[in-house]
Amino acid sequence: MGAESGEENFRKIDLGFLDKDGDESFDIFYKTETFGTVKYVKFASTDPKHQDKVRRLLEDGTDQDFYIHEDNLFKYYKYATRSLKAMDF
């Protein structure tokens, strides 16, 4: 999986809004920093074989922060909106 730089191009996400079925239509990244250089490493892609990683993450939980590329903000917000609508307040 590749790494990308450009901190301004990534947005932190709330994992609680991700689909428990793991069918996200965007790549998910985590942030690393080595010798003062920040990089975003792909944790999971839209490839079905990576969706098990997302499901396990959602089931087990984590303190790790995850990010999406800003190009995918609309898709993420669509997931978040659908997730909020599914919750009964």
N, C-alpha and C positions, 0 to 999 in steps of 0.2 A: 504494500500500500504506500502511496506517495505522501510526501510532506509538502505543504505550501506555506509561504510566508505572506505577510501583508495583514497585520492584525486588524486593520480598519475594514477588511473585507469579510470578517467573520462575526457572527452574533451568537451569544450564549443562548441556549435553549433550556426549557423546563422539560425534563424527561417525562413528567407526569402527563404531558399532552401527547406523547407518542402513542401510536396504535399498538395495543397489546398483541395484535396479530402479526406485528412486525412487517407491515407492507408499506413502509415509508417510501415516498417517491423522491427522496433526497439523500445525499451522503451526510454522514455524521462524523465529526472530527473531535479530537481532543488536543489540548494545547501542551506543548513542551517548550522548555527553555534550556538551552545549552550555551554556556559562555556568553550570556546576554543576548542570544539570538532566539527569538520566538518563532516557533514553527507549529503548524497545524497538521496533525497526522490523521489520515483517514482511519476511523475506527470501523465503520461499516458503510457499505455502498448500497445501492438499490438492487444489487445482485441477490437473488433469493438465498444463495448459500450464506450470505452475511446476515440475513434476517434472524437466524437462530441466535447470533451474538446479541442482537438488540432485544430479543425476547428474554434471554437469560439475564441481561442487564436490568430489564424492567422487573423481572421476578425477584432477583437477588438484591437490587438496590446498589447504590454506590455514592461515594462522596465526591467522585470525579466530576468536573464540569465538562459539558459537551457543547459543541458549536456546530452551526451550519454556515455555509457560504451565503453571503447576503443575496446572491442571485436566487436562492431558494426560500427567501423569507415569505413570499406569498404562499407557497405550498405549505410551509410550516404553520402559518397563521390559519390556513384552511383546516389543518389538522387540529389546531388548538381550539378553533371555533366549534368544530364538530364535537370535540371532546367535552367542551363546556356545555353544549346543548344536551349531551347525553347524561350529564349530571343533574340530579334532581335537587333543587335548592329548597 
